[in-house]
């Protein structure tokens, strides 16, 4: 199984959201990597995600046009990510609000 383009673009967005509070928790990292694994993201791409989560590289910007077509699903995924560590901080709320505006 290969990951859909929507999944890959959503994962790129999630990495950015995970960094919104300037620190990626282990729960956030595990969530993103589990989604990638379950979606069949190729190992090379999964390693690129891991490196970005460790702040060793930056990912290209996600395709907002594609994500807009699936706005509600994407926002639901963002909400799951920011609540996963039970510490929703102002930076995460602001990032979520910014994503909601971008996907209008």
C-alpha positions in Angstrom: 0.0 0.0 0.0 1.3 3.5 -0.9 0.3 6.6 1.0 -2.0 8.9 -0.8 -0.9 12.4 -1.8 -3.4 13.8 0.7 -1.8 11.8 3.5 1.7 13.0 2.6 0.6 16.6 2.4 -1.3 16.3 5.7 1.8 14.8 7.4 3.9 17.7 6.2 1.3 20.0 7.8 1.3 18.0 11.0 5.1 18.3 11.3 4.8 22.1 11.2 2.0 22.0 13.8 4.1 19.8 16.1 6.8 22.4 16.0 4.4 25.3 16.8 5.3 25.3 20.5 9.0 25.0 19.6 9.2 21.4 20.9 8.0 18.1 19.5 6.8 15.8 22.2 7.4 12.1 21.9 3.6 11.6 21.7 3.4 14.0 18.7 6.3 12.3 17.0 4.8 8.8 17.6 1.4 10.0 16.3 2.8 11.4 13.1 5.1 8.4 12.4 2.3 5.9 13.2 0.0 7.7 10.7 2.8 7.6 8.2 3.4 3.9 8.8 -0.3 2.9 8.7 -0.7 4.9 5.5 2.1 3.1 3.8 4.5 6.1 3.5 7.7 4.8 1.9 10.7 4.4 4.2 12.6 7.2 2.5 9.7 9.6 3.1 9.3 8.4 6.7 12.9 9.1 7.3 12.5 12.6 5.9 9.6 13.1 8.4 11.7 11.8 11.3 14.5 14.1 10.4 12.1 17.1 10.3 10.6 16.1 13.6 14.2 16.0 15.1 14.8 19.5 13.5 17.4 18.2 11.2 15.7 19.4 8.0 12.7 21.3 6.8 9.9 19.9 4.7 8.5 21.6 1.7 5.3 23.5 2.3 2.2 21.3 2.1 -0.1 21.6 -0.9 -2.8 23.9 0.6 -5.0 23.6 -2.5 -5.3 19.9 -2.0 -5.7 20.2 1.8 -8.5 22.8 1.2 -10.5 20.2 -0.6 -10.4 18.1 2.6 -10.6 20.9 5.1 -12.7 19.2 7.8 -10.6 16.0 7.8 -7.4 17.9 7.9 -8.6 20.1 10.8 -9.7 17.0 12.7 -6.3 15.5 12.3 -4.6 18.7 13.5 -6.9 18.7 16.5 -5.9 15.2 17.3 -2.3 16.1 17.1 -2.4 19.1 19.3 -4.4 17.4 22.0 -2.3 14.2 22.0 0.1 15.3 24.7 -2.6 16.9 26.9 -0.8 20.2 26.8 -2.5 22.5 24.3 -0.5 25.8 24.5 -1.2 29.2 22.9 1.3 28.6 20.1 -0.6 25.4 19.1 -3.9 27.1 19.3 -2.5 29.9 17.1 -1.1 27.4 14.6 -4.5 25.6 14.4 -6.3 28.9 13.9 -3.8 29.9 11.1 -4.3 26.5 9.4 -8.1 27.0 9.6 -7.7 30.4 7.9 -5.4 29.0 5.3 -7.7 26.2 4.4 -10.7 28.5 3.8 
